Amino acid sequence: MSVYTTEIASDKIPSDNVIHQRLLSAYHLAKPYINGDLLELGCGEGRGVELLAPLADSYIGIDKLKTVIEGLEEKYPDYRFLSGVFPPFPFEDNSVDTIVTFQVIEHVKDDEGFIKEIHRVLKPGGKALITTPNIKMTLSRNPWHQREYTGDELSALCEKYFKKVEMKGIAGNEKVLEYHERNRISVQKILRYDFFDLQHKLPAGLLRIPYDILNRMNRNKLKSTGDELVKSITVNDFSLQDQSEQNLDLFCLLTK
Protein backbone atom coordinates (compact mmCIF):
# COMPACT_ATOMS: atom_id res chain seq x y z
CA MET A 1 0.00 0.00 0.00
CA SER A 2 2.79 2.40 -0.89
CA VAL A 3 1.68 5.78 -2.24
CA TYR A 4 4.86 7.65 -1.48
CA THR A 5 5.90 10.37 -3.84
CA THR A 6 8.04 13.12 -2.36
CA GLU A 7 4.74 14.97 -1.83
CA ILE A 8 3.67 12.25 0.64
CA ALA A 9 6.65 11.93 2.96
CA SER A 10 7.28 8.51 4.45
CA ASP A 11 8.47 7.41 7.87
CA LYS A 12 9.98 4.44 6.02
CA ILE A 13 12.38 6.45 3.82
CA PRO A 14 15.36 7.86 5.80
CA SER A 15 15.79 10.92 3.58
CA ASP A 16 12.15 11.90 4.25
CA ASN A 17 12.67 12.11 8.01
CA VAL A 18 12.71 15.91 8.33
CA ILE A 19 9.53 16.32 6.29
CA HIS A 20 7.83 13.42 8.10
CA GLN A 21 8.65 14.90 11.51
CA ARG A 22 7.42 18.32 10.39
CA LEU A 23 4.08 16.83 9.30
CA LEU A 24 3.82 14.71 12.43
CA SER A 25 4.45 17.74 14.66
CA ALA A 26 1.07 19.21 13.66
CA TYR A 27 -0.70 16.26 15.29
CA HIS A 28 1.25 16.69 18.53
CA LEU A 29 0.52 20.42 18.55
CA ALA A 30 -3.19 19.73 17.92
CA LYS A 31 -3.67 17.47 20.94
CA PRO A 32 -4.83 20.20 23.38
CA TYR A 33 -7.61 21.22 20.99
CA ILE A 34 -9.20 17.79 20.43
CA ASN A 35 -12.69 17.45 21.87
CA GLY A 36 -15.83 15.40 21.27
CA ASP A 37 -16.46 13.95 17.81
CA LEU A 38 -13.39 14.36 15.60
CA LEU A 39 -13.29 14.52 11.79
CA GLU A 40 -10.01 14.43 9.87
CA LEU A 41 -10.19 15.73 6.31
CA GLY A 42 -7.38 14.21 4.25
CA CYS A 43 -6.20 11.59 6.72
CA GLY A 44 -3.70 10.06 4.26
CA GLU A 45 -2.16 6.86 5.55
CA GLY A 46 -3.14 7.71 9.11
CA ARG A 47 -0.03 9.52 10.34
CA GLY A 48 -1.91 10.99 13.29
CA VAL A 49 -4.69 8.51 14.03
CA GLU A 50 -3.00 6.93 17.04
CA LEU A 51 -2.20 10.36 18.48
CA LEU A 52 -5.58 12.05 18.13
CA ALA A 53 -8.33 9.44 17.88
CA PRO A 54 -7.97 8.23 21.51
CA LEU A 55 -8.52 11.82 22.69
CA ALA A 56 -11.90 12.07 20.93
CA ASP A 57 -15.30 10.53 21.62
CA SER A 58 -15.34 9.32 18.01
CA TYR A 59 -13.08 9.59 14.97
CA ILE A 60 -13.84 9.70 11.22
CA GLY A 61 -11.08 9.98 8.62
CA ILE A 62 -11.74 10.74 4.97
CA ASP A 63 -9.32 10.66 2.03
CA LYS A 64 -9.59 10.30 -1.74
CA LEU A 65 -7.34 7.22 -1.99
CA LYS A 66 -9.58 4.16 -1.70
CA THR A 67 -6.73 1.66 -1.27
CA VAL A 68 -5.33 3.73 1.59
CA ILE A 69 -8.73 3.87 3.29
CA GLU A 70 -9.10 0.11 2.97
CA GLY A 71 -5.75 -0.34 4.71
CA LEU A 72 -6.76 2.01 7.52
CA GLU A 73 -10.05 0.18 8.04
CA GLU A 74 -8.10 -3.03 8.51
CA LYS A 75 -5.51 -1.46 10.81
CA TYR A 76 -7.94 0.58 12.93
CA PRO A 77 -11.25 -1.34 13.08
CA ASP A 78 -12.52 0.79 15.97
CA TYR A 79 -12.57 3.96 13.87
CA ARG A 80 -14.52 4.99 10.79
CA PHE A 81 -12.89 5.76 7.43
CA LEU A 82 -14.40 6.96 4.15
CA SER A 83 -13.00 7.47 0.67
CA GLY A 84 -14.13 10.40 -1.41
CA VAL A 85 -13.23 13.70 -3.04
CA PHE A 86 -14.26 16.88 -1.26
CA PRO A 87 -15.80 19.43 -0.97
CA PRO A 88 -18.65 18.87 -0.30
CA PHE A 89 -18.45 16.61 2.74
CA PRO A 90 -20.87 13.68 3.27
CA PHE A 91 -21.82 14.83 6.78
CA GLU A 92 -24.81 16.57 8.31
CA ASP A 93 -24.88 20.19 9.45
CA ASN A 94 -23.59 20.84 12.98
CA SER A 95 -22.44 17.24 13.37
CA VAL A 96 -18.81 17.30 14.65
CA ASP A 97 -16.99 19.06 17.47
CA THR A 98 -13.48 19.19 16.03
CA ILE A 99 -11.99 19.09 12.55
CA VAL A 100 -8.32 18.65 11.69
CA THR A 101 -7.02 19.00 8.16
CA PHE A 102 -3.27 19.10 7.79
CA GLN A 103 -1.47 19.95 4.53
CA VAL A 104 -4.70 19.51 2.55
CA ILE A 105 -6.21 22.89 1.61
CA GLU A 106 -3.35 23.66 -0.79
CA HIS A 107 -4.48 20.64 -2.84
CA VAL A 108 -8.17 21.61 -2.95
CA LYS A 109 -9.32 23.43 -6.07
CA ASP A 110 -12.34 25.02 -4.40
CA ASP A 111 -10.70 26.31 -1.24
CA GLU A 112 -13.54 28.69 -0.39
CA GLY A 113 -16.05 25.85 -0.70
CA PHE A 114 -13.76 23.81 1.55
CA ILE A 115 -13.85 26.43 4.32
CA LYS A 116 -17.60 26.92 3.89
CA GLU A 117 -18.17 23.17 4.31
CA ILE A 118 -15.97 23.06 7.42
CA HIS A 119 -18.16 25.77 8.93
CA ARG A 120 -21.33 23.92 7.96
CA VAL A 121 -20.47 20.59 9.60
CA LEU A 122 -18.98 22.02 12.80
CA LYS A 123 -21.23 22.28 15.82
CA PRO A 124 -21.65 25.77 17.33
CA GLY A 125 -18.52 26.40 19.37
CA GLY A 126 -16.66 23.70 17.46
CA LYS A 127 -13.06 24.16 16.33
CA ALA A 128 -11.15 23.43 13.14
CA LEU A 129 -7.37 23.21 12.82
CA ILE A 130 -5.76 23.81 9.44
CA THR A 131 -2.09 23.58 8.49
CA THR A 132 -0.62 24.43 5.10
CA PRO A 133 2.82 25.49 3.85
CA ASN A 134 3.80 29.10 4.41
CA ILE A 135 4.47 30.41 0.90
CA LYS A 136 7.06 32.81 2.32
CA MET A 137 9.27 29.79 3.10
CA THR A 138 8.57 27.82 -0.08
CA LEU A 139 11.70 27.10 -2.14
CA SER A 140 10.15 26.31 -5.54
CA ARG A 141 6.81 25.79 -7.22
CA ASN A 142 5.10 22.61 -6.06
CA PRO A 143 3.07 21.21 -9.00
CA TRP A 144 0.95 19.12 -6.63
CA HIS A 145 -0.47 22.29 -5.04
CA GLN A 146 -3.32 24.36 -6.41
CA ARG A 147 -1.93 27.36 -4.51
CA GLU A 148 -0.09 28.34 -1.32
CA TYR A 149 -0.87 31.13 1.15
CA THR A 150 0.54 33.81 3.35
CA GLY A 151 -0.95 33.97 6.83
CA ASP A 152 -2.95 37.06 5.90
CA GLU A 153 -4.34 35.40 2.77
CA LEU A 154 -5.53 32.31 4.62
CA SER A 155 -6.99 34.44 7.42
CA ALA A 156 -8.93 36.53 4.90
CA LEU A 157 -10.35 33.39 3.29
CA CYS A 158 -11.43 31.90 6.62
CA GLU A 159 -12.92 35.17 7.87
CA LYS A 160 -15.53 34.95 5.10
CA TYR A 161 -17.22 32.21 7.16
CA PHE A 162 -15.70 32.29 10.67
CA LYS A 163 -15.94 35.15 13.12
CA LYS A 164 -13.03 33.85 15.17
CA VAL A 165 -9.82 33.11 13.24
CA GLU A 166 -6.50 32.71 15.06
CA MET A 167 -3.42 32.45 12.85
CA LYS A 168 -0.29 30.86 14.27
CA GLY A 169 2.51 28.88 12.71
CA ILE A 170 4.76 25.85 13.04
CA ALA A 171 8.38 26.90 13.40
CA GLY A 172 11.61 24.93 13.46
CA ASN A 173 14.56 25.32 15.80
CA GLU A 174 18.19 25.85 14.81
CA LYS A 175 18.62 22.29 13.54
CA VAL A 176 15.53 22.50 11.35
CA LEU A 177 16.54 25.89 9.99
CA GLU A 178 20.02 24.56 9.20
CA TYR A 179 18.42 21.79 7.15
CA HIS A 180 16.10 24.30 5.48
CA GLU A 181 19.06 26.49 4.50
CA ARG A 182 20.99 23.53 3.08
CA ASN A 183 17.87 22.60 1.17
CA ARG A 184 17.45 26.16 -0.14
CA ILE A 185 21.01 26.26 -1.45
CA SER A 186 20.65 22.84 -3.07
CA VAL A 187 17.34 23.76 -4.72
CA GLN A 188 18.81 27.00 -6.06
CA LYS A 189 21.63 25.05 -7.69
CA ILE A 190 19.05 22.89 -9.47
CA LEU A 191 16.95 25.87 -10.54
CA ARG A 192 19.96 27.56 -12.15
CA TYR A 193 19.37 25.22 -15.08
CA ASP A 194 15.75 26.31 -15.49
CA PHE A 195 16.79 29.03 -17.93
CA PHE A 196 13.27 29.66 -19.23
CA ASP A 197 11.51 29.55 -15.83
CA LEU A 198 9.59 26.45 -16.88
CA GLN A 199 8.62 25.67 -13.28
CA HIS A 200 6.17 28.58 -13.47
CA LYS A 201 5.21 28.33 -17.13
CA LEU A 202 4.46 24.65 -17.70
CA PRO A 203 1.14 23.02 -16.68
CA ALA A 204 1.34 21.32 -13.30
CA GLY A 205 0.72 17.89 -14.79
CA LEU A 206 3.86 18.09 -16.90
CA LEU A 207 5.99 19.11 -13.94
CA ARG A 208 5.02 16.41 -11.46
CA ILE A 209 7.27 13.60 -12.69
CA PRO A 210 10.46 15.70 -13.07
CA TYR A 211 9.65 17.49 -9.80
CA ASP A 212 9.36 14.19 -7.96
CA ILE A 213 12.58 12.81 -9.47
CA LEU A 214 14.61 15.94 -8.69
CA ASN A 215 13.07 16.29 -5.23
CA ARG A 216 13.95 12.69 -4.36
CA MET A 217 17.50 13.16 -5.66
CA ASN A 218 17.81 16.35 -3.62
CA ARG A 219 16.58 14.73 -0.39
CA ASN A 220 18.95 11.81 -0.87
CA LYS A 221 21.82 14.25 -1.44
CA LEU A 222 20.97 16.22 1.71
CA LYS A 223 20.94 13.01 3.70
CA SER A 224 24.25 11.74 2.27
CA THR A 225 26.01 15.04 3.04
CA GLY A 226 24.34 15.61 6.43
CA ASP A 227 23.17 12.22 7.63
CA GLU A 228 23.42 12.97 11.36
CA LEU A 229 21.42 16.17 11.00
CA VAL A 230 18.68 14.48 8.97
CA LYS A 231 18.42 11.55 11.39
CA SER A 232 18.51 13.71 14.53
CA ILE A 233 15.47 15.89 13.82
CA THR A 234 12.28 14.90 15.66
CA VAL A 235 8.86 16.41 16.36
CA ASN A 236 10.42 18.11 19.40
CA ASP A 237 12.40 20.37 17.05
CA PHE A 238 9.14 22.02 15.91
CA SER A 239 6.93 24.34 17.94
CA LEU A 240 3.76 26.40 17.73
CA GLN A 241 4.52 30.13 17.45
CA ASP A 242 2.76 33.41 16.77
CA GLN A 243 2.24 34.34 13.12
CA SER A 244 5.53 35.05 11.36
CA GLU A 245 6.89 34.94 7.82
CA GLN A 246 9.62 32.61 9.14
CA ASN A 247 7.19 29.86 10.18
CA LEU A 248 7.46 26.80 7.96
CA ASP A 249 3.72 26.08 8.06
CA LEU A 250 0.64 28.12 8.83
CA PHE A 251 -1.40 26.80 11.77
CA CYS A 252 -4.90 28.22 11.70
CA LEU A 253 -7.45 27.77 14.49
CA LEU A 254 -11.08 28.42 13.57
CA THR A 255 -13.95 28.60 16.07
CA LYS A 256 -17.60 28.49 14.96
C-alpha positions as CSV (number, residue, x, y, z in Angstrom):
1,M,0.0,0.0,0.0
2,S,2.8,2.4,-0.9
3,V,1.7,5.8,-2.2
4,Y,4.9,7.7,-1.5
5,T,5.9,10.4,-3.8
6,T,8.0,13.1,-2.4
7,E,4.7,15.0,-1.8
8,I,3.7,12.2,0.6
9,A,6.7,11.9,3.0
10,S,7.3,8.5,4.5
11,D,8.5,7.4,7.9
12,K,10.0,4.4,6.0
13,I,12.4,6.5,3.8
14,P,15.4,7.9,5.8
15,S,15.8,10.9,3.6
16,D,12.2,11.9,4.3
17,N,12.7,12.1,8.0
18,V,12.7,15.9,8.3
19,I,9.5,16.3,6.3
20,H,7.8,13.4,8.1
21,Q,8.6,14.9,11.5
22,R,7.4,18.3,10.4
23,L,4.1,16.8,9.3
24,L,3.8,14.7,12.4
25,S,4.4,17.7,14.7
26,A,1.1,19.2,13.7
27,Y,-0.7,16.3,15.3
28,H,1.3,16.7,18.5
29,L,0.5,20.4,18.5
30,A,-3.2,19.7,17.9
31,K,-3.7,17.5,20.9
32,P,-4.8,20.2,23.4
33,Y,-7.6,21.2,21.0
34,I,-9.2,17.8,20.4
35,N,-12.7,17.4,21.9
36,G,-15.8,15.4,21.3
37,D,-16.5,13.9,17.8
38,L,-13.4,14.4,15.6
39,L,-13.3,14.5,11.8
40,E,-10.0,14.4,9.9
41,L,-10.2,15.7,6.3
42,G,-7.4,14.2,4.2
43,C,-6.2,11.6,6.7
44,G,-3.7,10.1,4.3
45,E,-2.2,6.9,5.6
46,G,-3.1,7.7,9.1
47,R,0.0,9.5,10.3
48,G,-1.9,11.0,13.3
49,V,-4.7,8.5,14.0
50,E,-3.0,6.9,17.0
51,L,-2.2,10.4,18.5
52,L,-5.6,12.1,18.1
53,A,-8.3,9.4,17.9
54,P,-8.0,8.2,21.5
55,L,-8.5,11.8,22.7
56,A,-11.9,12.1,20.9
57,D,-15.3,10.5,21.6
58,S,-15.3,9.3,18.0
59,Y,-13.1,9.6,15.0
60,I,-13.8,9.7,11.2
61,G,-11.1,10.0,8.6
62,I,-11.7,10.7,5.0
63,D,-9.3,10.7,2.0
64,K,-9.6,10.3,-1.7
65,L,-7.3,7.2,-2.0
66,K,-9.6,4.2,-1.7
67,T,-6.7,1.7,-1.3
68,V,-5.3,3.7,1.6
69,I,-8.7,3.9,3.3
70,E,-9.1,0.1,3.0
71,G,-5.8,-0.3,4.7
72,L,-6.8,2.0,7.5
73,E,-10.0,0.2,8.0
74,E,-8.1,-3.0,8.5
75,K,-5.5,-1.5,10.8
76,Y,-7.9,0.6,12.9
77,P,-11.3,-1.3,13.1
78,D,-12.5,0.8,16.0
79,Y,-12.6,4.0,13.9
80,R,-14.5,5.0,10.8
81,F,-12.9,5.8,7.4
82,L,-14.4,7.0,4.2
83,S,-13.0,7.5,0.7
84,G,-14.1,10.4,-1.4
85,V,-13.2,13.7,-3.0
86,F,-14.3,16.9,-1.3
87,P,-15.8,19.4,-1.0
88,P,-18.6,18.9,-0.3
89,F,-18.5,16.6,2.7
90,P,-20.9,13.7,3.3
91,F,-21.8,14.8,6.8
92,E,-24.8,16.6,8.3
93,D,-24.9,20.2,9.4
94,N,-23.6,20.8,13.0
95,S,-22.4,17.2,13.4
96,V,-18.8,17.3,14.6
97,D,-17.0,19.1,17.5
98,T,-13.5,19.2,16.0
99,I,-12.0,19.1,12.5
100,V,-8.3,18.6,11.7
101,T,-7.0,19.0,8.2
102,F,-3.3,19.1,7.8
103,Q,-1.5,19.9,4.5
104,V,-4.7,19.5,2.6
105,I,-6.2,22.9,1.6
106,E,-3.4,23.7,-0.8
107,H,-4.5,20.6,-2.8
108,V,-8.2,21.6,-2.9
109,K,-9.3,23.4,-6.1
110,D,-12.3,25.0,-4.4
111,D,-10.7,26.3,-1.2
112,E,-13.5,28.7,-0.4
113,G,-16.0,25.9,-0.7
114,F,-13.8,23.8,1.5
115,I,-13.9,26.4,4.3
116,K,-17.6,26.9,3.9
117,E,-18.2,23.2,4.3
118,I,-16.0,23.1,7.4
119,H,-18.2,25.8,8.9
120,R,-21.3,23.9,8.0
121,V,-20.5,20.6,9.6
122,L,-19.0,22.0,12.8
123,K,-21.2,22.3,15.8
124,P,-21.7,25.8,17.3
125,G,-18.5,26.4,19.4
126,G,-16.7,23.7,17.5
127,K,-13.1,24.2,16.3
128,A,-11.2,23.4,13.1
129,L,-7.4,23.2,12.8
130,I,-5.8,23.8,9.4
131,T,-2.1,23.6,8.5
132,T,-0.6,24.4,5.1
133,P,2.8,25.5,3.8
134,N,3.8,29.1,4.4
135,I,4.5,30.4,0.9
136,K,7.1,32.8,2.3
137,M,9.3,29.8,3.1
138,T,8.6,27.8,-0.1
139,L,11.7,27.1,-2.1
140,S,10.1,26.3,-5.5
141,R,6.8,25.8,-7.2
142,N,5.1,22.6,-6.1
143,P,3.1,21.2,-9.0
144,W,0.9,19.1,-6.6
145,H,-0.5,22.3,-5.0
146,Q,-3.3,24.4,-6.4
147,R,-1.9,27.4,-4.5
148,E,-0.1,28.3,-1.3
149,Y,-0.9,31.1,1.2
150,T,0.5,33.8,3.3
151,G,-0.9,34.0,6.8
152,D,-3.0,37.1,5.9
153,E,-4.3,35.4,2.8
154,L,-5.5,32.3,4.6
155,S,-7.0,34.4,7.4
156,A,-8.9,36.5,4.9
157,L,-10.3,33.4,3.3
158,C,-11.4,31.9,6.6
159,E,-12.9,35.2,7.9
160,K,-15.5,35.0,5.1
161,Y,-17.2,32.2,7.2
162,F,-15.7,32.3,10.7
163,K,-15.9,35.2,13.1
164,K,-13.0,33.8,15.2
165,V,-9.8,33.1,13.2
166,E,-6.5,32.7,15.1
167,M,-3.4,32.4,12.9
168,K,-0.3,30.9,14.3
169,G,2.5,28.9,12.7
170,I,4.8,25.8,13.0
171,A,8.4,26.9,13.4
172,G,11.6,24.9,13.5
173,N,14.6,25.3,15.8
174,E,18.2,25.9,14.8
175,K,18.6,22.3,13.5
176,V,15.5,22.5,11.4
177,L,16.5,25.9,10.0
178,E,20.0,24.6,9.2
179,Y,18.4,21.8,7.2
180,H,16.1,24.3,5.5
181,E,19.1,26.5,4.5
182,R,21.0,23.5,3.1
183,N,17.9,22.6,1.2
184,R,17.4,26.2,-0.1
185,I,21.0,26.3,-1.5
186,S,20.7,22.8,-3.1
187,V,17.3,23.8,-4.7
188,Q,18.8,27.0,-6.1
189,K,21.6,25.0,-7.7
190,I,19.1,22.9,-9.5
191,L,16.9,25.9,-10.5
192,R,20.0,27.6,-12.2
193,Y,19.4,25.2,-15.1
194,D,15.8,26.3,-15.5
195,F,16.8,29.0,-17.9
196,F,13.3,29.7,-19.2
197,D,11.5,29.5,-15.8
198,L,9.6,26.4,-16.9
199,Q,8.6,25.7,-13.3
200,H,6.2,28.6,-13.5
201,K,5.2,28.3,-17.1
202,L,4.5,24.6,-17.7
203,P,1.1,23.0,-16.7
204,A,1.3,21.3,-13.3
205,G,0.7,17.9,-14.8
206,L,3.9,18.1,-16.9
207,L,6.0,19.1,-13.9
208,R,5.0,16.4,-11.5
209,I,7.3,13.6,-12.7
210,P,10.5,15.7,-13.1
211,Y,9.6,17.5,-9.8
212,D,9.4,14.2,-8.0
213,I,12.6,12.8,-9.5
214,L,14.6,15.9,-8.7
215,N,13.1,16.3,-5.2
216,R,14.0,12.7,-4.4
217,M,17.5,13.2,-5.7
218,N,17.8,16.3,-3.6
219,R,16.6,14.7,-0.4
220,N,19.0,11.8,-0.9
221,K,21.8,14.2,-1.4
222,L,21.0,16.2,1.7
223,K,20.9,13.0,3.7
224,S,24.2,11.7,2.3
225,T,26.0,15.0,3.0
226,G,24.3,15.6,6.4
227,D,23.2,12.2,7.6
228,E,23.4,13.0,11.4
229,L,21.4,16.2,11.0
230,V,18.7,14.5,9.0
231,K,18.4,11.6,11.4
232,S,18.5,13.7,14.5
233,I,15.5,15.9,13.8
234,T,12.3,14.9,15.7
235,V,8.9,16.4,16.4
236,N,10.4,18.1,19.4
237,D,12.4,20.4,17.0
238,F,9.1,22.0,15.9
239,S,6.9,24.3,17.9
240,L,3.8,26.4,17.7
241,Q,4.5,30.1,17.4
242,D,2.8,33.4,16.8
243,Q,2.2,34.3,13.1
244,S,5.5,35.1,11.4
245,E,6.9,34.9,7.8
246,Q,9.6,32.6,9.1
247,N,7.2,29.9,10.2
248,L,7.5,26.8,8.0
249,D,3.7,26.1,8.1
250,L,0.6,28.1,8.8
251,F,-1.4,26.8,11.8
252,C,-4.9,28.2,11.7
253,L,-7.4,27.8,14.5
254,L,-11.1,28.4,13.6
255,T,-14.0,28.6,16.1
256,K,-17.6,28.5,15.0
